[in-house]
């Protein structure tokens, strides 16, 4: 028993597509998503520290880099399906937890098993690092949906994903890093020149009635 299967799983994530079953102009793999989430989490962590909040950087990097590793077992399930009911979400979580534990017991050396239980466990908890992960994950999903909308993708699911992602991000608006994103980053996204700009602006104002575009003409 070594770490061969763990390393092989990293390659599997390169071939595992995000948002399966929907037409898209640009493919995104789970591996690429994990890298982007780690980079976004790093950015958010920097902003939190600038506002005096202590970051456990080891924990943040472990959570962000590994947060979707277990999708190698069950794949990336469509967001509308995954969140259809609480019961279904809990069932999927139980299956994922069982398969992860089986993988750890059979493929990870005993002296490293507790480490990988921590790394491959659910990272979106109530710690500051867990909250940053929750936000970073949705920021990348927001940008993935925006990229498809910007390119004129006719699939309405991407507007739904944009709405769900922004709603989740706003739920953490007490965090300085989220306030920074909403004030300094989101306006630049929404002021890009693309056909459905007004539609995304409308969605944003439905979620954030107090929102004003910094560059709005």
C-alpha angles and dihedrals in degrees: 000000000000138000096278094111092047091055091044088054090060089061090047089058089058089063097041109100125218120232094016119202097031129101110250136173094213125039119220122195126210088242092056090046091053091053093048093048090051091051093047091047088052090053092048090047091054090054092048091053091049086059093051100263117137115233124203093215096188090055093045094051092045092050096046100042094045101034096108100028091109090062085084085077102047104011128231104308117208111267094232089053096043092053098036093110136357089238093056092046091052091047092052090047091052092050091048092048092050094048091046093052091047089051092050094049094048104034109025120077111251094244090058100039098096090049092054093044086061094044097045096040125099106296100187099091135135095276118107089249090052091051091049089052091051091052096042091051091054094043090059091045089050090054093046091054091043090053091056094045091048090054091052099254106177094209107114091206090082092062088050091050091048090052094047092046095050092045090055093046091051090052086070095048092127087074115093091223091056092047088052091050093049093045103038109020108033094056090057090051093049093046093058112118108255137131099251096044092119092052093054091044089055092050090049093051091048089056095037109028090176092056119120124186110241091211100030111141 
